[in-house]
């Protein structure tokens, strides 16, 4: 069963700023638009998306610069 929450609830639950949430939406964060201004989020889908993104970030290798 999906647990749908409002934007305000998702911001509080994951301790995000509104700007960060908007940036994450542009990067593919799943959400449902319910009106012109309002969106809903499946909290489990958001948690899974964040887990994948964090895994991708953790696996990044930053190269050594030789001078």
C-alpha positions, 0 to 999 in steps of 0.5 A: 500500500502506498503512503502518500504524503504532502510536500510539507510532510516530505520536507519535514520527514527527510529534513530537506529545504524546498529548493533541494526538493525542487532540484531533486524533482528535476533529477527524477524524484518521483511525485504525483501532481494533484493540482497546479500547486500541490504534489504528493509523494510516496514516502517509500518511493522517495526513500528508495530513490534517495538510497539509490542516489546516495549509493551512486554518490558513494561509489564515485571515484574522484581522480588524482590530479598530477602536477 
